[in-house]
Amino acid sequence: MNIQFLGAHNSESKDVRPACVLIDNFLAIDAGGLVSGLTFSEQMAIEALLITHHHYDHIKDIPMLGMNFYVKKERINIYSIPSVHEALAYLFEYPGKFYTNFLTHPQENPTINFTPIEPLQAFFIKQYQILAVPMKHSVPSVGYQITTPQGKKLFYSGDTGHGLEAVWTRISPDLLIIEVTLPDGLLKSDKESYHLTPGLLKEELISFRNIKGYLPKVITVHMSPQSPDREMIDAGLKQVALELSADITPGYEGLQITL
């Protein structure tokens, strides 16, 4: 399994993009940095897109991806929970027409083929098993465990808050891709937030180890990229890795991992 990090942050500039990963060139998760991170031919190789939830930084490239597939008279398969479909339908049908509605256009064969999924019910894309697991966020959201035909597993959390014991009981990843949005101390109440900090990640990893008996390799995404937040996040993650003897890498655009 080859994992490319097309985006690893919660914002966008010349140097950074919102969170998005590409697996084995054909399966993408979230669409924050999908279009700007790939050539046209690389986009056309995508056979399926998994979306965690409907917040803008996770769906923003879908309209343009739809346009690129439409020009080539190709279809793109999108899988997610029903609330994501509702958000996309609202976006496309906004009065005054925000953009061409690729959920229904062209009428005879719409460019976007949206498949609603049921959390905790495994399904397959090619020979890859997909398991959507509910996460703790401000809107309905799921993370995804992807299992290759060879048995390698990654789990991508999407946005999530504290208290993931129920999640850990359902997954066994070799690689954990998990959000860490802000440094410790910047949230009004860290444990009531719907995002993680290095300190909260530490608590979640301890919980994971207590439940599963091991710690996977960890890559963090969705970090605030601006100074001094990013430097504080990196310092906090380094300390957590030291204290837990864990393999933790802050994600970045262009990072590639092979499992």
C-alpha positions as CSV (number, residue, x, y, z in Angstrom):
1,M,0.0,0.0,0.0
2,N,1.4,3.3,-1.1
3,I,0.0,6.4,0.6
4,Q,0.6,9.9,-0.8
5,F,-0.3,13.0,1.4
6,L,-1.7,15.5,-1.0
7,G,-2.7,17.8,1.8
8,A,-2.0,17.7,5.6
9,H,-3.3,20.9,7.0
10,N,-6.5,22.8,7.8
11,S,-5.8,25.7,5.6
12,E,-4.3,26.5,2.2
13,S,-1.5,28.6,0.8
14,K,1.1,28.3,-1.9
15,D,2.9,25.7,0.3
16,V,0.1,23.8,2.1
17,R,-3.2,22.2,1.3
18,P,-6.2,20.9,3.3
19,A,-6.1,17.2,4.3
20,C,-6.3,14.6,1.5
21,V,-4.5,11.3,0.9
22,L,-4.3,9.0,-2.1
23,I,-3.9,5.3,-1.8
24,D,-2.3,3.2,-4.5
25,N,-3.1,5.9,-7.0
26,F,-6.8,5.0,-7.3
27,L,-8.5,5.6,-3.9
28,A,-8.6,9.0,-2.3
29,I,-9.8,10.1,1.2
30,D,-11.2,13.6,1.5
31,A,-11.0,16.3,-1.1
32,G,-9.2,19.2,0.5
33,G,-6.1,19.2,-1.7
34,L,-7.1,16.6,-4.3
35,V,-7.3,18.7,-7.5
36,S,-4.3,21.0,-6.8
37,G,-2.2,18.0,-5.7
38,L,-2.5,16.0,-8.9
39,T,-2.1,16.3,-12.6
40,F,-5.2,15.8,-14.8
41,S,-4.0,12.3,-15.8
42,E,-3.5,11.4,-12.1
43,Q,-7.0,12.6,-11.3
44,M,-8.4,10.5,-14.0
45,A,-6.8,7.4,-12.4
46,I,-8.9,7.9,-9.3
47,E,-11.7,5.3,-9.1
48,A,-13.2,6.1,-5.8
49,L,-13.3,9.0,-3.3
50,L,-14.2,8.5,0.4
51,I,-15.4,11.6,2.3
52,T,-15.3,11.8,6.1
53,H,-17.8,14.7,6.6
54,H,-19.2,17.7,4.9
55,H,-17.1,20.6,6.3
56,Y,-15.7,22.7,3.5
57,D,-12.0,21.9,3.8
58,H,-12.9,18.2,3.2
59,I,-15.2,18.6,0.2
60,K,-13.9,21.8,-1.5
61,D,-12.3,20.1,-4.5
62,I,-15.3,18.0,-5.4
63,P,-17.0,20.5,-7.8
64,M,-13.7,21.0,-9.8
65,L,-13.0,17.3,-9.7
66,G,-16.4,16.8,-11.2
67,M,-15.7,19.3,-13.9
68,N,-12.4,17.5,-14.8
69,F,-14.2,14.2,-15.0
70,Y,-17.0,15.7,-17.0
71,V,-14.7,17.1,-19.6
72,K,-13.3,13.6,-20.1
73,K,-16.8,12.1,-20.1
74,E,-15.8,9.9,-17.2
75,R,-17.5,9.2,-13.9
76,I,-16.1,9.5,-10.4
77,N,-17.5,7.3,-7.5
78,I,-17.9,9.0,-4.2
79,Y,-18.7,7.1,-1.0
80,S,-19.8,8.7,2.3
81,I,-22.6,9.0,4.9
82,P,-25.9,10.5,3.8
83,S,-25.2,13.9,5.4
84,V,-22.4,14.5,2.9
85,H,-24.7,13.8,0.0
86,E,-27.3,16.2,1.5
87,A,-24.6,18.9,1.8
88,L,-23.3,18.4,-1.7
89,A,-26.9,18.5,-3.1
90,Y,-27.5,21.7,-1.2
91,L,-24.3,23.2,-2.5
92,F,-25.0,22.3,-6.1
93,E,-28.6,23.4,-6.0
94,Y,-28.1,26.6,-4.1
95,P,-30.3,29.3,-5.6
96,G,-28.5,31.0,-8.5
97,K,-26.6,27.8,-9.2
98,F,-23.3,27.7,-7.3
99,Y,-21.9,25.3,-9.9
100,T,-22.9,22.7,-12.4
101,N,-24.6,19.9,-10.4
102,F,-22.5,16.9,-11.3
103,L,-24.7,14.7,-9.1
104,T,-27.4,15.0,-11.8
105,H,-25.5,16.2,-14.9
106,P,-25.4,15.1,-17.5
107,Q,-28.9,13.7,-17.0
108,E,-28.4,10.4,-18.8
109,N,-25.2,9.6,-16.9
110,P,-24.2,11.9,-14.0
111,T,-20.5,12.6,-13.6
112,I,-20.7,12.0,-9.8
113,N,-21.9,8.6,-8.7
114,F,-22.6,9.0,-5.0
115,T,-23.0,5.8,-2.9
116,P,-24.3,6.3,0.7
117,I,-22.6,4.0,3.2
118,E,-23.6,2.6,6.6
119,P,-21.1,3.0,9.4
120,L,-19.7,-0.2,10.8
121,Q,-20.8,-2.2,7.7
122,A,-17.7,-3.2,5.7
123,F,-17.8,-3.0,1.9
124,F,-15.2,-3.4,-0.9
125,I,-13.7,-1.2,-3.5
126,K,-11.8,-3.5,-5.8
127,Q,-10.3,-6.0,-3.3
128,Y,-9.8,-3.3,-0.6
129,Q,-12.0,-3.7,2.4
130,I,-13.4,-0.3,3.7
131,L,-14.9,0.1,7.2
132,A,-16.4,3.5,8.1
133,V,-16.3,4.1,11.9
134,P,-18.2,7.0,13.6
135,M,-15.9,9.7,15.0
136,K,-16.5,12.5,17.6
137,H,-17.0,15.7,15.7
138,S,-19.3,18.7,15.5
139,V,-21.2,17.2,12.6
140,P,-21.7,13.5,11.6
141,S,-18.3,12.2,10.6
142,V,-16.6,8.9,10.0
143,G,-13.0,7.6,9.8
144,Y,-12.0,4.9,7.4
145,Q,-10.0,1.7,7.9
146,I,-8.6,0.5,4.6
147,T,-7.4,-3.1,4.4
148,T,-5.5,-4.2,1.3
149,P,-5.8,-7.7,-0.2
150,Q,-2.4,-8.5,1.5
151,G,-3.9,-7.6,4.9
152,K,-2.1,-4.2,5.4
153,K,-4.3,-1.7,7.3
154,L,-4.5,2.1,7.7
155,F,-7.0,4.1,9.6
156,Y,-7.7,7.7,8.6
157,S,-9.6,9.5,11.4
158,G,-10.8,12.7,9.6
159,D,-11.7,15.4,12.1
160,T,-12.2,14.1,15.6
161,G,-12.3,15.0,19.3
162,H,-11.4,13.3,22.5
163,G,-12.7,9.9,23.8
164,L,-12.1,7.3,21.1
165,E,-12.2,4.1,23.1
166,A,-15.1,2.8,21.0
167,V,-13.2,3.5,17.8
168,W,-10.1,1.7,19.0
169,T,-12.1,-1.5,19.7
170,R,-13.1,-1.7,16.0
171,I,-9.8,-1.2,14.2
172,S,-6.3,-2.6,14.1
173,P,-4.2,-0.4,11.8
174,D,-0.6,-0.7,10.9
175,L,-0.7,3.1,10.2
176,L,-2.9,5.6,12.0
177,I,-3.5,8.9,10.2
178,I,-5.1,11.2,12.8
179,E,-5.8,14.9,13.1
180,V,-4.0,17.2,15.5
181,T,-5.3,20.7,14.8
182,L,-4.0,23.0,17.5
183,P,-1.2,23.3,20.1
184,D,-2.1,22.5,23.7
185,G,-3.6,25.3,25.7
186,L,-5.2,27.2,22.8
187,L,-8.6,25.5,23.1
188,K,-11.0,27.0,25.6
189,S,-11.6,23.5,26.9
190,D,-9.5,20.8,25.2
191,K,-11.7,17.9,26.2
192,E,-14.9,19.6,25.0
193,S,-13.4,20.4,21.6
194,Y,-14.1,18.4,18.5
195,H,-10.4,18.5,17.6
196,L,-7.2,17.1,19.1
197,T,-4.0,18.7,20.4
198,P,-0.7,16.9,21.1
199,G,-1.7,16.3,24.7
200,L,-5.1,14.9,23.7
201,L,-3.4,12.7,21.1
202,K,-1.2,11.3,23.9
203,E,-4.2,10.3,25.9
204,E,-5.8,8.7,22.9
205,L,-2.6,6.7,22.1
206,I,-2.4,5.5,25.7
207,S,-6.0,4.4,25.4
208,F,-5.3,2.7,22.1
209,R,-2.3,0.8,23.6
210,N,-4.3,-0.2,26.6
211,I,-7.1,-1.7,24.4
212,K,-5.0,-3.1,21.5
213,G,-1.7,-3.9,23.2
214,Y,0.5,-2.0,20.7
215,L,0.9,1.4,19.0
216,P,0.9,1.7,15.2
217,K,3.0,4.2,13.3
218,V,1.2,7.6,13.6
219,I,1.1,10.4,11.0
220,T,-0.7,13.6,12.0
221,V,-2.7,15.8,9.6
222,H,-5.1,18.8,9.8
223,M,-2.5,20.9,11.6
224,S,-2.8,24.7,11.7
225,P,0.1,25.7,9.5
226,Q,0.8,29.2,10.6
227,S,3.3,30.4,13.1
228,P,3.6,30.0,16.0
229,D,0.9,27.2,16.0
230,R,2.8,24.8,13.8
231,E,6.1,25.1,15.7
232,M,4.2,24.5,19.0
233,I,2.4,21.5,17.5
234,D,5.6,20.0,16.3
235,A,7.3,20.5,19.7
236,G,4.3,18.9,21.4
237,L,4.2,15.9,19.1
238,K,8.0,15.4,19.6
239,Q,7.4,15.3,23.3
240,V,4.5,12.8,23.1
241,A,6.6,10.5,20.8
242,L,9.4,10.6,23.4
243,E,7.2,10.0,26.4
244,L,5.3,7.1,24.7
245,S,8.3,5.7,22.7
246,A,6.0,6.1,19.7
247,D,6.7,6.6,16.0
248,I,4.9,9.9,15.3
249,T,5.5,12.0,12.2
250,P,3.8,15.3,11.4
251,G,2.4,15.0,7.9
252,Y,3.3,17.3,5.0
253,E,2.4,17.7,1.4
254,G,4.4,15.3,-0.7
255,L,5.0,12.8,2.0
256,Q,4.7,9.2,0.8
257,I,4.5,6.1,3.0
258,T,4.6,2.4,1.9
259,L,3.1,-0.3,4.1
